């Protein structure tokens, strides 16, 4: 859709701020002065992976996905937003002349004016976007990814189970992240080097803890069995980028065979005793392309999450990541609200949508207002082993959030400070909105 002007606002020079809300978990989000250059993708692949692919931002323009707010400097806040999760317009602000912003959008928007500052206005807006819901406290967890990456084994999981008990780390759930699967898309086939998923899950549940598993449910790698054997299950013309040294296709959840496959994957995991599902790279489910059924991308994305819920069970925990934010309202229990953390302070590409402590802190803090309103926020894992840069600052950031606490270090790699601090931070989530 083309952009149409929908309003304008006069700002106080030097005192105005524009708040851009990013499309998905990893999309930079924050408030910027009129002379600032907000974060933009470093290349075309990152545009697909971490931003909204179909609406790249022109130079000199601010853009929010489903929400753009302006604090003009007089104590008020003007917000333009989607009316709900089903249709999410891109909303822009351009400076037509010094101090005068023109607002445009590529779809219907809702406008509201608020007093009391940007933070209060964002909280009030978020309250209007979701049905009232209480969020019970979520206990802390431990995750394999940031210590073992995609080379994790069942022995690593079992070792850290024992170490968590020995050192008094109160991880209620152990999450087996990327690395157990044979290929992206072949979730029920194991990577030979991992060992036995059943053995790892049984070891977790035998201790009374919950077991969690990682998938990227809407991605299909070109090396996978699903890609080779079921081309009819793929969204025609949808390119989800390149990772794991392969191009990525998108599962068409509107195809009856693909839908049955998706439900079966999560039903099988549930039968193994897995109750927590980390659903990663969810942006793929909302990419445009030809589908078996004529659904728009957001409707198809939401159907995909409903199918996962059907397979995983009503009591399962759905944990979104890399996920379109507004389209996920009402469908996930926990949501990553920032890019990935990394052992380094700065992202290698200079793009703060990429893994880094800086990107995770900035966007995570900017989205704290969503916690216990739309879902339980996930600010990403606590990683505090000695080689982690600025680890004290990362610990302070985690301490300031109300969201999910998840340890991500190999427990044996922690020094005394890292172990004590990790233990102190591993508390249940706050149940009241931030």
C-alpha positions, 0 to 999 in steps of 0.5 A: 500500500502507498503512504498517505498523509494523515496529520501533522504536529508542531514540535519545540526545537531541541525538546521533541522526541519521536518513538519508533516501535519496531516490527518484531522482537529484534527490531530496534525500538526507542525514542530519538531526537529530530536530528538523530539518525535512528537505527537502520538495517546494515544490509538487505538480509538483515532487513528480512531477518530483523526489520519489516521487509516490505517497508524499508525506511527512506532516509530522513524519515522516522517509522514505527510499525503499528505505533509511532509516538511524538513527544513535541516538547510541551508535555503532551504526547501524540500517538498514531497506532494500529487499532488492533493486532490484525492489521499493522500499518507502517507509520512515518513522520517526516520533518516538512520544515524545522519543527513541523512533522507530517505523519503518514501511514500505509493503512488505517490508524488510530490517533490519541493524545496523552499527557504525563510524558512518553512512558505513561502514554505508552503504558496507557496505549498498551492497555488499550491493545489487549484484553485484560489478563493476569499473568502468573509469575513464571519461575526462572529457567536455564538455557543451553544456547549461550554456552553451547550454541548449536553443538549442545549435547544431551550430556551438557544438559544432564551435567548442568542439571546436576550443577544447578542442584549443587549450586542452588540455582533455582531453575524450574525449567531447562530449555534445550535450544538450537542444536538438537535437530537434524535440520531446520524444519526437521524438528523430530529428527535428531542431530547425531552429535546431540545424543538422545532428546528423550534421555535429556527430557527424561533427565529434566522431568525426573528432577521435577523440573519442566522441559523446554524445546526450541524450534523455528516452526515457520522456517524450512531449510533447503537441506531439510527433508521437508523441503525436499519431500513437500514443496507443496507445503511452502509459501510460494515466493517467500524468502526468509533469508539465509542462515545455517549456511542455507537459504530458508523457505517458509512453511505454509500453515494454510496447506492442510498437510503442512498444518497437520505436520505442524500440529503433529510436531508439537503434539509429539513434543508434548507426549515426550513431556515437553511443556515449554516451547520457545518459538524462534524466527517467527517473523517468517510466518508473516512474510508475503507470498502465495499460500494455499489459502488466500489469507493475508500474511498476518492472518496466516501468522496468527493461524500458525500460532493457533496450530502450535497451541493445538499441538502443544496443549492449552496448558503449554507455555508459548514463548515467542522470539524474532516475532512480529509484536502486535500480531502476536497479542493474545497468542503467546505467553512470553515474548522476547522484546529485544535482540539477542544478548551476546558476550560482546558489548557492541554488534559486529555489524554496527547494527543494533538489531544484531546480537550484542549487549547494547542492542539488547539493553536499549530495545529491551528497556524501551519495551519494558512497558509491555510486560504483564500487559501483552505477555511476560517480557523476555529480556534474554538470558543472564550471561555473566561468565568472566569473558562477557564484556560489561557483565555488571551492566548487563546484570543491572539491566536484568535486575531492572526488568520484571520479565523472565529470568533465564541463566545462559552460562555453562554453570561450571564456567561461572566465577564466584561473582557470576555464580552469586549474581546469577543466583540472586537474579533468578527470581520469578517474574513480576506479576504487575505491569511495569 
